[in-house]
Amino acid sequence: MISDAPQRRHRKRWAWDGLVDPSARGRRTGALVLVGVLLVGLNLRPAVTSLGAVLEEVQRDLHFSGTGSGFLTALPVLCFALVGAGTPLLLRRFNHEKVVAGSLTMLVAGLVIRPFTSLPVVFAVASALSLAGIAIANVVLPGVVKEYFPDRAGPITGMFSAFVALGTSAGSAFTVPFGHSVNGGWRAGLGLWAAVGALGLAPWVVTAYRAARVRRGGTLGDGVSAWRSPRAWALMGFWALQSAQAYVLLGWLPAILQRSGHTPGEAGWLVALMGALGAPVAFAVAVMQRRRADQRVTMLGVMLCYAGGYVGLLYYPGPLAVLWMCLLGLASGAFPLMLSLLGTRSATPASTHSLSAFVQSTGYLLAGAAPVVAGWLSSQTASWRPLLIMMMLLLVPQTVTGMIAAGPWVLDREVRNRGSSGHQLPRST
């Protein structure tokens, strides 16, 4: 009998073959890119959430006016929408390894400048620089995952989303304690994230150098136009509505809980409980992505968690608040799910970039209206019920668009078939 031990050893040795695209520059580069992708995820939100943790101190020390403070809070959605829309132009000129390295350089530069300035204008410009870097990375990363991990785009994106959740929580949790621990106040607290950003930049400097030795310029092309795909429009609509849900929850949930009878401390740890579920939920979504291509069941489950959390807050906000926070924490799986759809519903890295730019830039721009409407509702009445009812009503179009986007379809095939046979949509496969 012939032993199969050599074959087993061979399969173990090349375990990365199914994970890294043959066009990638070897398994070591693939491993470095994976580490780099996860570190980018860790750095995509602390620039925003760390500022939120010390915003009152920054306003006081830098003498920000009310208008200036409002501009600071509006900067993320403006940068994500406007800068994200222009990112495909960079990819025509530079390969995406250089673009990611450049985006992180912008992020770190802005984070380094913020703690050392005493001028509100300089602080705002530095914040915009960091957010522009984040906006570019937001769009580019799904295409990077698609090129290096073509058969594992869903699971890798789920891991990436988990690190985004960790970074989001860390920015809120550690900024103030770190600043106090070194007696540096808000300046030291914000400066901490420049060091974390530099850590995330390191793998991309090496990767960009290696890529420059293999190919020059942007080689991905334009991909197909996501504007021509009805399902891409559905994904964009879901992205906008999900972002609106996130903006309103982060901005108004503590106030809703306090108006429901909870102390500020209780409201704080309840919101923290909801956020803490983000990382494990993202990993769970990654596992589900690996097992099936059709994500409509997962999507429906996420939306039911949203509905359950809102109904609970509306009618039984007191003793059962922990349960409602857990449901809303499970609903946070909508973010890694929609992020993974950018890679799993496009066939090539170029198409992924096209879909990502369209969905994120347009979606974030539309979502920016949600905090404005929420603020208006809050100013018109002392009750939090109208706001919760509004969020529940938004779940209807969000569920419809989400179910369309989570079905089995591929952007490239849909656009190609529409172009060759009028406006008839192909059967999804």
N, C-alpha and C positions, 0 to 999 in steps of 0.2 A: 504494500500500500504506500502511495506517495504522500508525504506529509505536506500539509498546507501552511506550515509555519512561515516559510519565506514569503508567501503571499500575504499573510496576516501582518508581518513586519512591514511589507511594502505599503499596505493600506494605511497602517499607523503612521508611517513616515510621511505620507502625502495626505495627511488628514486635512491640511489647509487647501487642497486642490479644489474642493467644492465650495470653499469660502471666498477665495481670492480669485479674481478674474485672471486668465492666462496673460492678458495684456498688461497686468500690473507687474511691477519690477521685482518679482520674487516674493517669497514668503516673508522674509524679514521686513520688507517694505510694507507688506500687507498688515503685519502685526503692528508696525509703527503707526500706520494709518488708523488702525482700530483704536489704539491708545489715544491718538490725536483726536479722533472723532469724539470719544468719550470725554476728553478734557475740554473740547469745544463746548459740548453740552453742559458741562459744569460751569462754564463761564458765560453762558448766554443770558442769564437773568440777574446775577448779583449786582450788576451795574444799576439795575432798576430797583430791586428790592432793598439793597443796602441804603440807597438814598431815601427810600420811603421810611426806613427805620430812624433816620436822623433828620428828616425834612424840617421839622420845627426849629431845630438848632441851627441848621444851615440858613433858614430864612432869617432868623434873628441875628446871627453873626455877620452875614453878608448883606443884610438890609435889603432883602428881596421885597419888592412890592407885591400886593395881592395879584396883580396881573402877571408879574414875573414868576410867581409861584405856580400860577395856573399854566403858564407856558412850560415850565419844567415838567409838570405832570402830563402835559399833552405831547411832549417830545417823543416818547417811545412810539406811539401809534403813527405820528407823522414820519419819523425816520423809517420805521418798518415798511410803511406804504410807499413812500417816495423813493427812498434809496433802494429798496428791494426791487422796485420796478425797473431800475436801470442796471441791475446786476448782470443780466445777460449780455449787455454791451461790453462789460469787462471780460466776459468769458470768450468773446470773439477775438480779443487781443492777447489774453494771457491764459495759460492752462489753470485748471481749478486749484492745483496745489499752491500756486503763487497767489491766487485770489484769496484762498483761505489764510495763508500766511500774512498777506496784506491786511485782511480784515481784522485779524487778531492784533496786528501791530497798531492799527487805529484804535482798537479797544484799549490796549495797554497804555498807549500815549494819552488818551483822554483820562483814564483812571489815574495816571501819574500826575497830571496837571491839576485835577480837581482839588486835592487836599492842600496844595501849596498856593492857591490864589486867594486874594481877598476881594476880588472884583466880581460882582455878580455876572457881568457879561462874559468874562473869561470862563467862569464856572459853567455857564449855560453852553458856551461854544465847546468846551471840553466834554460836557455831557453829550452833546450832539455828535461829536467825533466818535465817542465810544459807542453810541447807539447806532451810528452809521455802520461801524464795523460789525456790530451784532446783526444788523439788517442784511448785510451782504452774506455773512455766514449762515443766516437762516435759510437763504435761498440756495446757496451752493452746496451745503452739506448733504441734502438728499441725493444730488447727482454724484457726489463723491462716493457715497455708500453704494449707489447703483453701479458705478464703475468697478470698484474694488471688491464688492461683495454681491454680485448679481443674483446669486441663488439664495442669499440670506438677507435680502434687503429688509424684509419685515422684522425678523428678530433683532438685527443690528440696530434698526431704527428704534425698536422698543427699548433696547439697552441705552441708546442715546437719549431717549425721552426720560428714562429713569434718572440719568445724570442731570438733565435739565431740571427735573423736580428737586433733586438734591441741592443743586445750586440755588434754586428759587428759595428753598427753606433756609439754606445756610446764609444767604444774604440778609434775611430778616433776623435770623437767630444770633449770629455771631458778630455783627457789626458793632453794636453798642457794647457788649461785654468786652470785646477785644480793645476797643478804644479806651474803656475805663481801666482795663488791666495794665495798660502801658502809659496811663495818664496822658493820653494824646487826644482824648475827646473824639468828636466826629471826624476830625481830619485823619487820625490814625485808623479809625474804623473803616473809612472809605479807602484809605491807602492799602489796607490788607488785600483788597481784591485786585490791585495792580500786580501784586506778587503772584497771586493765583493765576491771573491772566498770562503773566510771563511764563509760568510753568506750562500752560496750555499752548503757548506759541512755539516752544522748543521743538516738539516733534515735527511741526510743519515747516520750520526752517530747514531741517534735514530733508524732509520729503520733497520740498520745493527744489532744493539743490539737486537731489537725485533725479527728479523729473526733468529738470533743465538739461541734464546730460543725455536724455533719451529723446525728448521732443521739445520743440520751441513753439511759443505762441499758443493761442487758443485753437485746439484741434477738434472741438466737439461739434462745431457747426451750430445751426440754429434750431435743429429739431423740428418737430411739427408744431403748428400753432394751436395752443390750448384754447384759444378763443373760439375755435370752430367745433368744439366738442360740447354737446349738451351735458354730458356727465362731468366734464371739467367745471362747467358752470355750477352744477349741483355741489361739487366738492368745494368750490369757492364760497357758495352760499352757506354750506355747513361750517366752513372755516370762520366766516364772518360771524355767524350766530354763536358758535362755540366761544370765539374770542370775546363776544359781547357778554356771554354768561360769565366768563372768567373775570373780565374787568369789573363787572357789577358786584360779583361775589367778593373779590379782593377789596373793593372799595367800600362796600356797604354792609357786608355781613356782620362785622363787629357791632355796628350801630343797630342793626336789626335785632341781634341777640340782646343787646343792652335794653332796647325798648321793650323786649319781651320779658324783662325782669331779671336778667342775669347781670352780675357785677362786671365791671371792666376786666377784672382778672379772669373770671369765668369765661367771658366772651373770648379773651385772648387764647386761653388754652383750648377752647372748643375749635376755634379757627385753626390753631396749630395742629390739632388732631386731624382735621380735614386735610391739611397740607401734608402731614406725615404719611398719609396713605398714597401719595402720588407716586413715589418710587416703586413700592411693591406692586401697585396696580399696573404701572408701565411694564414691569417684568412679566406680569401675568398676560398682558396684551401681546407681548413678544412671543410667548409660548403659543398663544392662540393663533397668531399670524403664521407660525411655522406649521401648524397642523392643518389649516384650511385656507383656501384662497378667498372663498366667499365669507365676508365679515359681517353680513347683515344680522346674524343672530347676536354677535357681540355688540353691534351698534344698537340694536333694540334693547339689550340688557342695560347698556350705559344710559340710554334715554329714560328707561323706567326708573333707574336710580335717581336721576335728576328729578323726575316727577314725584317720586316718593319723598325725597328730601324737602322739596318745596311744599308739598301738601302737609307734611309733618310740621314744618315751621309755621305754616299758615294757621293750623287748627290746634296743634299741641306743642307749642314752642318751649314749654317749661321743662319738666322732669325728663322728657324723652329727647332732649336736644342732642345728647350724645349719639343716639341712633340716627338722627337726621344728618349729623355731621359725617357719620360713617357712610351713609348713602351718598352724600355729595362728594365725599372722598373717592368712592368707587366710581362716581360719574366722571371724575377727572381722567379716567381712561379714555375719554373722548379725544384728548390731545395726542397721546401716542398713537391712537388708532388713525386719526386723520393725517398725522405726520407720516406714518408708514404707507398710507395710500399714495403719497406722492411718488414713492419708489416702486411700489408693487403694481401701480396702474399705468406705468410708462415702461417702454421696452428698451430705451437707450438712455445713457447719461444725458445726452443733449435734450431729449424729450422730457426727462425728469427736471432739468433746469427750467425748461419752458413752462412746464406745469407748475413748478414750485413758485416761479416768479409771478405768474398770473394769479394763482390761488392766494398766495400770501399778501402780495401788494394790494390787490383789490379787496381781499377779505379784511385786512387790517384797517384799510381806509373806511370801509363801511362800518366796521365794529366800533370805530371811534365815536360814533354818535350815541352809543349806549350809555356811557357815563354821563353825557350831557342830559339825556332824557331822564336818567335816574336821579340826577341832581335836581332837575326841575320838579319831578314828582315828589321828592323829599321836601322841597321848599313849599309845595302847595298844601301839604297836609302833614300833621304830626304822626300819622299812622304809617307803618311800614307795609301794610297790606296791599296798597296799589302797586308798589314796586314788585312784591312777590307775584302778584297776579300777572303783571306785565311779563316777568320772566317765565312764568308757566305758559303764557300764550305764545311766547317765542319758541317754546319747545315743539309746537306743532310744525311750523316750517322747518325747524332744525331736524326733526325726525324724518320728515319727507325727503329733504335733501341728503341727509345722512344715509338713509336706506338706498337711495339711488347711487350715491358715491361708493358705498361699501359692497355693492354687487360685483360680479366678475366682469371686468371690462379692461381694455388696454387702449390708452390714448392713441397710440400710433395706428393701430388697426382701425379704430373708429373713424379717425380723421381721413385715413386713406380710403376707406370704403365709402365714406360720404362724398369724397371728391370724385370717385369713379362711378358712383351710381346715384347722382343727384343728392337728395337729402334723406335717403333711406338709411336708417341705422342698421349696422350688422347685428347679428345674433352674438351676444357675449359668450365667450368661451373661457 
